[in-house]
Amino acid sequence: MSIPLAVLEHIIDASGVADRIEELLPAGVRRRQLTASTLLAGMMLTLADDRPAHLTRVHQALTALPEADQVRLGVTGEWKHGPHQLTYRQVERTFNLAVTALARDEPDGAPSDALASILDDLLEASIPAEHKDASSSLAADWTDVETWSRPPRHGTRECADPEAHWGHRNSNLPGPRGEMFFGYYLSAATMMREEAGPAVPELARRMDLSSCALDPARALVAVLLRMPAAGIGLGDILDDSGYAYRDAAAWAIPLRQAGAQLVQDLHPNDRGPKGTHHGAIIANGNLYCPATPRPLLELGPLAPAAAPEQVTAHDHQAAELARHKLGRITADDPDGYHRVMCPAVMGKIRCPHRPDSMRLDRARPEILTPPQHPPACCAQQTITVPPEVTAKTRQKHDYPSKEHRRSYSRRTGAERTFSTIKDPATTSIARGWCRLTGVTPLALWIACLLAVRNQRILSAFDARQADAARRAALGLPPKTRKRRRRTLASLAAAPP
């Protein structure tokens, strides 16, 4: 889908990144014909037409503009011998100057502070004002970006892209589920609807590109923490076990301190009972009664293809497990401490150690074999929980409850973000899409690509909303998703 030049120019002007790049570029003897603003516009025009990220394509996109736009953007300028049209060498020269100015003095595989700021502002400017506050929930994920350079020969470290590194990616192709690649990790945070809120366009709000030698979770945390500093509040952060398995200080703790609430899938090594605190069992980010049945504590997430009866049974077990949970009665204090209360005192279960709870109706679970020597969680009505307990696994909803499953289902928006920029039918960031090496040029191109992708998502979202409003005005039911009516099994069983 072609995007009007005026829309792309508005994004560049609203972000203010072109002026900041110009300030970093060296002043030559003669004024440069190609400005940073026109260069970015040419890069976005190239990507909007589904062309690869080649500088020759930028030159072609700029010189193919109407004559009035070429004069306005400086593609055609007045020289002493008459009009002069932009050359490819000028495009290459301006781009190289910008990359040099934005790169680190000593490249280490991570974006410089100046580049990171430009990436943030460019993506933020691609989100219209009416959608900026539509949701504070973000779905986080990372994917692979292969470099154009060949990897170094065995036993050496020399190659055309010294910032690239070997990384691991999952594959859906037949054979092994994972494979190695040489390049970078691209992380993105995509806007998702609130749990009980209306639909919002799934726009990429933040990104990071770093070498595979660096941890993508730690790199994305630094990007997300810059959002509250810019006045953008953090809400639900939806992430998979690749983030949740990180050390608490690398992911969970910084985000909680910034005001975010985690909704994440736990790694199999983090699920189930993991020690005790004052006698209470630590499991799945919560504290449970010491007499909680072991099968409930080992309850895992529901399989994606579970039958309806399996879903009902799983949700019943999750609700039963929630009755044995020690309930939080205070918020975290400035040091991260909070207090929780015995479930029998809260009236959720019946326990002989709490005589008042035995008066409750028998519909509630009953502890038949209470501890002979009651620990502190049974002897006291409340206990204090320090910040290091469940710091890594604590999240917004009980894991793996129905509420958690419904909330976590929003995370697939992050995968849809990457699928739109890896679609061979349009733009695919596979090896060869960009033949430049290093973090800085790749990050600039991908930021422009995500900004263009956001405009396509907005157009599709607006079209769906307009169609829904039209159907509602006509009294028609909402449009449903088309489902496959005939299966392969039914076709195979049909007579010839």
C-alpha positions in Angstrom: 0.0 0.0 0.0 1.4 3.4 -1.0 1.5 6.0 1.7 1.3 9.7 0.8 4.4 11.7 1.0 2.7 14.3 3.2 2.0 11.6 5.9 5.6 10.6 5.9 6.8 14.2 6.1 4.4 14.9 9.0 6.0 12.0 11.0 9.5 13.3 10.3 8.6 16.9 11.3 6.7 15.8 14.4 9.5 13.7 15.6 12.1 16.4 15.3 14.8 13.9 14.5 15.9 15.4 11.2 16.9 18.7 12.9 18.8 16.8 15.6 20.7 14.8 13.0 21.5 17.9 11.0 23.1 19.4 14.2 25.4 16.4 14.5 26.6 16.5 10.9 29.8 18.3 10.0 29.6 21.5 8.2 31.3 21.3 4.8 32.7 24.0 2.5 29.7 23.7 0.3 26.1 23.3 1.5 24.8 19.8 1.1 22.0 19.4 -1.4 20.4 16.4 0.5 19.1 17.2 4.0 18.5 14.7 6.7 14.8 15.3 6.5 14.7 14.5 2.7 16.9 11.5 3.3 14.5 10.0 5.9 11.6 10.8 3.6 13.3 8.9 0.8 14.0 5.9 3.1 10.3 5.8 4.1 9.1 6.2 0.5 11.3 3.2 -0.5 9.9 1.0 2.3 6.3 2.2 1.6 6.7 0.8 -1.9 7.9 -2.5 -0.6 11.4 -2.0 -1.9 14.5 -3.4 -0.2 16.5 -1.1 2.1 19.1 -0.1 -0.5 20.4 3.5 -1.0 20.0 3.1 -4.7 16.3 2.6 -4.1 16.3 5.8 -2.0 17.8 7.7 -4.9 15.2 6.2 -7.3 12.3 7.1 -5.0 13.4 10.7 -4.6 14.1 11.4 -8.3 10.7 9.8 -9.2 8.8 12.4 -7.2 6.8 15.1 -9.0 8.9 18.1 -10.1 7.4 20.4 -7.5 8.2 18.0 -4.7 11.7 17.6 -5.9 12.3 21.3 -5.9 10.7 21.7 -2.4 12.7 18.9 -0.9 16.0 19.9 -2.5 16.2 16.9 -4.8 16.5 19.4 -7.6 18.6 22.4 -6.7 19.9 25.5 -8.3 23.6 25.4 -8.9 25.8 28.0 -10.7 25.4 26.2 -14.0 21.7 25.6 -13.6 19.4 23.1 -12.1 21.1 20.0 -10.6 19.3 16.8 -9.7 20.4 14.7 -6.8 23.0 12.0 -7.5 23.4 8.6 -5.8 26.8 9.7 -4.5 25.1 12.5 -2.6 22.6 10.1 -1.1 25.4 7.8 0.0 27.5 10.7 1.4 24.7 12.1 3.5 23.7 8.7 4.8 27.2 7.8 5.8 27.6 11.1 7.6 24.5 10.5 9.6 25.6 7.0 10.5 29.0 8.2 11.6 27.5 10.9 13.7 25.0 8.6 15.4 27.3 5.6 16.0 29.3 5.0 19.1 32.9 6.1 19.2 33.7 2.5 20.1 31.0 0.2 18.7 29.9 -2.5 21.1 26.7 -3.9 19.5 24.3 -1.5 21.2 22.8 1.8 19.9 24.3 5.1 21.1 22.3 7.4 23.3 21.7 9.7 20.4 20.5 6.9 18.1 18.3 5.4 20.8 16.6 8.8 21.3 16.0 9.1 17.6 14.5 5.6 17.4 12.1 6.4 20.2 10.9 9.8 18.8 10.5 8.5 15.3 8.2 5.6 16.4 6.3 7.8 18.8 5.7 10.4 16.1 4.2 7.6 13.9 1.3 7.2 16.4 -1.5 9.7 16.0 -2.5 11.8 19.0 -5.9 10.2 19.2 -4.3 6.8 19.8 -1.4 7.7 22.1 -3.6 7.4 25.3 -5.8 4.6 23.9 -3.9 2.0 25.8 -0.9 1.6 28.1 -0.5 -2.2 27.6 2.5 -3.3 25.6 3.4 -6.8 24.2 7.1 -7.4 24.1 9.1 -9.9 22.0 12.3 -10.2 20.0 13.2 -11.7 16.6 16.2 -12.3 14.5 17.8 -9.9 12.0 20.6 -11.5 9.9 23.4 -9.2 8.9 24.6 -9.0 5.3 28.1 -10.0 6.4 29.3 -13.5 6.2 30.2 -14.9 9.7 33.9 -15.0 10.6 35.8 -18.1 9.6 36.2 -20.8 12.2 38.8 -19.8 14.8 38.7 -16.1 13.8 36.7 -13.0 14.7 37.3 -11.0 11.6 34.3 -10.2 9.3 32.7 -7.3 7.6 30.3 -6.7 10.5 32.3 -6.8 13.8 29.2 -5.8 15.9 27.2 -8.9 14.8 27.3 -12.1 16.8 25.9 -15.6 16.7 22.4 -15.9 18.0 19.6 -18.5 18.3 16.2 -18.5 16.7 13.3 -20.8 16.5 12.2 -22.2 13.2 8.8 -23.6 12.0 10.4 -25.4 9.1 10.7 -29.2 9.1 13.6 -30.5 11.1 15.1 -29.1 14.3 13.0 -26.5 16.1 16.0 -24.1 16.5 19.0 -22.9 14.6 21.9 -20.5 14.8 22.1 -17.3 12.8 24.7 -14.4 12.6 23.4 -10.9 13.2 21.2 -9.0 15.7 18.2 -9.3 18.0 15.3 -6.9 17.1 13.1 -6.2 20.1 9.7 -4.4 19.8 7.0 -3.2 22.2 3.5 -3.2 20.5 0.4 -1.4 21.8 -2.4 -3.8 22.8 -5.9 -3.2 24.0 -6.6 -3.0 27.8 -8.1 -6.1 29.4 -11.6 -4.7 29.4 -11.0 -1.9 26.8 -12.0 -1.5 23.2 -9.8 -2.6 20.3 -6.8 -0.4 19.5 -4.5 -0.5 16.5 -1.5 -2.7 17.2 1.2 -0.1 16.7 4.9 -0.6 17.3 5.7 2.0 20.0 9.3 1.2 20.9 12.1 -0.9 19.4 15.7 -1.8 20.0 18.3 -3.5 17.9 21.4 -4.9 19.6 24.0 -7.6 18.9 23.2 -11.2 19.8 26.1 -11.0 22.3 23.9 -8.7 24.4 20.8 -9.8 26.4 17.7 -8.6 24.5 15.6 -8.5 27.7 18.0 -6.1 29.4 18.3 -4.0 26.2 14.5 -3.6 26.0 14.1 -2.8 29.7 16.3 0.3 29.1 14.0 1.3 26.2 10.8 0.8 28.2 12.2 2.7 31.3 12.6 5.8 29.1 8.9 6.0 28.5 7.9 7.1 32.0 10.6 9.7 31.8 9.0 11.0 28.6 5.6 11.2 30.3 4.2 7.9 28.9 2.9 5.6 31.7 3.5 1.9 31.6 0.6 -0.5 32.1 0.5 -4.2 31.4 3.7 -5.7 30.0 2.9 -8.9 28.1 5.9 -11.2 27.6 6.7 -14.8 27.2 9.0 -17.1 29.3 12.0 -15.8 27.5 11.7 -12.6 29.5 10.2 -14.1 32.6 13.1 -16.5 33.0 15.6 -13.6 33.3 17.0 -12.6 36.6 14.5 -10.5 38.6 16.9 -7.5 38.6 17.2 -7.7 34.8 13.5 -7.6 33.9 10.7 -7.8 36.6 12.0 -5.5 39.3 12.9 -2.4 37.1 9.5 -2.6 35.3 7.5 -2.9 38.6 9.4 0.1 40.0 8.4 2.0 36.8 4.7 1.3 37.5 4.2 -1.6 35.1 2.2 -4.8 35.8 3.6 -8.0 34.4 1.4 -10.6 32.5 3.8 -13.3 31.5 4.2 -17.0 30.8 6.5 -18.7 33.4 9.3 -20.9 32.3 8.9 -24.6 33.2 11.8 -24.3 35.6 9.9 -21.5 37.5 6.6 -23.3 37.8 5.3 -25.1 40.8 6.6 -25.1 44.4 9.9 -23.3 44.9 10.6 -23.2 48.6 8.7 -21.6 51.5 8.5 -18.4 53.4 7.5 -18.5 57.1 5.9 -21.9 56.2 3.9 -20.7 53.3 4.6 -22.4 50.0 6.1 -20.3 47.2 4.6 -21.3 43.9 3.9 -19.5 40.6 4.6 -16.0 42.1 2.3 -16.4 45.1 2.3 -17.8 48.7 0.0 -20.7 49.5 -1.2 -22.5 52.6 1.2 -25.2 53.8 -1.6 -27.8 53.4 -2.4 -27.0 49.8 -2.8 -30.2 47.8 0.3 -30.9 45.8 -1.5 -31.5 42.5 -3.0 -28.0 42.7 0.5 -26.5 43.3 1.8 -28.3 40.2 -1.0 -27.1 37.9 0.4 -26.0 34.6 -0.9 -23.8 31.8 -3.7 -25.0 29.6 -2.8 -26.5 26.3 -3.8 -24.3 23.3 -5.9 -27.1 21.7 -7.6 -28.2 24.9 -11.2 -29.5 24.6 -14.0 -27.6 26.3 -14.3 -30.1 29.1 -10.6 -29.8 29.7 -10.9 -26.1 29.9 -13.7 -26.3 32.5 -11.7 -28.8 34.6 -8.6 -26.7 34.5 -10.4 -23.5 35.4 -12.1 -25.3 38.4 -8.7 -26.5 39.6 -7.2 -22.9 39.2 -10.2 -21.5 41.3 -9.6 -24.2 43.9 -5.9 -23.2 44.1 -6.8 -19.6 44.5 -8.8 -20.4 47.7 -5.5 -21.6 49.3 -3.6 -18.5 48.4 -2.5 -16.1 51.1 -4.3 -12.8 50.2 -2.5 -9.5 50.0 -3.8 -6.9 52.4 -1.4 -4.0 51.8 0.4 -2.5 48.8 4.2 -2.4 48.5 5.8 0.1 50.8 8.7 2.2 49.5 11.1 -0.7 50.3 9.0 -3.3 48.5 7.6 -5.0 51.5 3.9 -6.0 51.8 1.7 -8.1 54.1 -0.5 -11.2 53.3 -3.2 -12.9 55.3 -4.0 -16.6 56.0 -6.7 -17.8 53.6 -8.6 -19.3 56.5 -8.7 -15.9 58.3 -10.0 -14.4 55.0 -12.8 -17.0 55.0 -11.7 -18.8 51.8 -11.0 -22.2 53.4 -11.8 -24.1 56.6 -8.9 -24.9 58.9 -8.9 -26.4 62.4 -6.1 -23.9 63.4 -8.7 -21.2 62.8 -11.8 -22.1 64.8 -13.8 -19.3 63.3 -13.3 -20.6 59.8 -14.9 -24.0 60.8 -18.2 -22.2 61.0 -18.1 -21.5 57.3 -20.3 -23.5 55.0 -18.8 -26.8 53.7 -18.7 -25.6 50.1 -15.3 -24.2 50.9 -12.2 -26.5 50.9 -11.3 -27.9 54.3 -7.8 -28.7 55.6 -8.0 -32.3 56.9 -4.4 -32.7 58.0 -3.2 -29.3 59.3 0.5 -29.0 60.4 1.1 -30.4 63.8 3.6 -27.6 64.6 2.0 -24.6 62.9 4.6 -22.3 61.2 4.4 -18.5 61.3 1.9 -18.3 58.4 -0.5 -20.5 60.5 0.2 -19.1 63.9 -0.1 -15.4 62.8 -3.0 -13.8 61.0 -0.6 -12.0 58.7 3.0 -12.2 57.7 5.4 -9.8 56.0 6.7 -10.6 52.5 10.1 -9.0 51.6 10.7 -7.9 48.0 13.0 -10.8 47.2 10.3 -13.4 47.7 8.5 -14.0 44.3 10.3 -11.0 42.8 10.9 -12.9 39.6 7.5 -14.6 39.2 4.9 -12.3 40.8 2.5 -10.9 38.2 -0.9 -9.2 37.8 -3.0 -12.4 37.7 -2.7 -15.8 39.4 -0.8 -18.2 37.2 -2.3 -20.2 35.5 -5.8 -18.9 36.1 -8.5 -18.1 33.5 -8.0 -14.4 34.1 -4.3 -14.8 33.3 -5.0 -16.9 30.2 -7.4 -14.3 28.8 -5.1 -11.4 29.6 -2.0 -13.2 28.2 -3.7 -14.0 24.9 -3.1 -10.4 23.9 0.6 -11.0 23.6 0.2 -12.5 20.1 0.2 -8.9 18.9 3.9 -8.8 19.2 4.2 -11.8 16.9 1.9 -10.1 14.4 4.2 -7.1 14.4 7.2 -9.2 13.3 5.1 -11.1 10.8 4.2 -7.9 8.9 7.9 -7.0 8.4 8.9 -10.6 7.6 6.2 -11.2 4.9 7.9 -12.2 1.7 4.9 -10.8 -0.3 5.7 -7.3 0.9 8.7 -6.4 3.0 10.9 -9.1 4.4 13.9 -8.2 6.6 15.6 -11.4 5.7 19.3 -11.4 4.8 19.9 -9.2 1.8 17.0 -6.8 2.6 19.7 -4.3 3.8 23.2 -4.7 2.6 24.7 -2.3 5.2 26.4 -3.6 8.3 26.5 -2.4 11.9 23.8 -1.5 14.4 23.3 2.2 13.4 22.3 1.8 9.7 20.2 -1.3 10.4 18.4 0.4 13.3 17.6 3.5 11.2 16.2 1.4 8.4 14.1 -0.7 10.7 12.8 2.3 12.6 11.6 3.8 9.3 10.1 0.4 8.4 8.1 0.2 11.6 6.9 3.7 11.2 5.7 2.9 7.7 4.2 -0.4 9.0 2.3 1.6 11.7 0.6 3.7 9.0 -0.6 0.6 7.2 -2.0 -0.8 10.5 -3.8 2.5 11.1 -5.4 2.4 7.6 -6.6 -1.1 8.1 -7.9 -0.4 11.6 -9.7 2.7 10.5 -11.3 0.7 7.6 -12.5 -2.0 10.0 -13.9 0.6 12.4 -15.8 2.4 9.6 -17.2 -0.9 8.4 -18.3 -1.9 11.9 -20.0 1.5 12.3 -21.7 1.1 8.9 -23.0 -2.4 9.8 -24.2 -1.1 13.2 -26.1 1.7 11.5 -27.8 -0.8 9.2 -28.7 -3.0 12.1 -26.4 -5.8 10.8 -24.5 -8.0 13.2 -20.7 -7.4 13.6 -18.6 -9.0 10.9 -17.1 -12.2 12.0 -13.9 -13.9 11.0 -14.1 -16.3 8.0 -13.4 -19.8 9.1 -12.5 -22.8 7.0 -15.8 -24.6 6.2 -14.3 -27.9 4.9 -11.4 -29.8 6.4 -8.8 -31.9 4.7 -10.3 -35.0 6.4 -13.7 -34.2 4.8 -12.2 -33.7 1.4 -10.3 -37.0 1.7 -13.5 -38.8 2.7 -15.5 -37.4 -0.1 -16.1 -39.7 -3.1 -14.3 -38.7 -6.3 
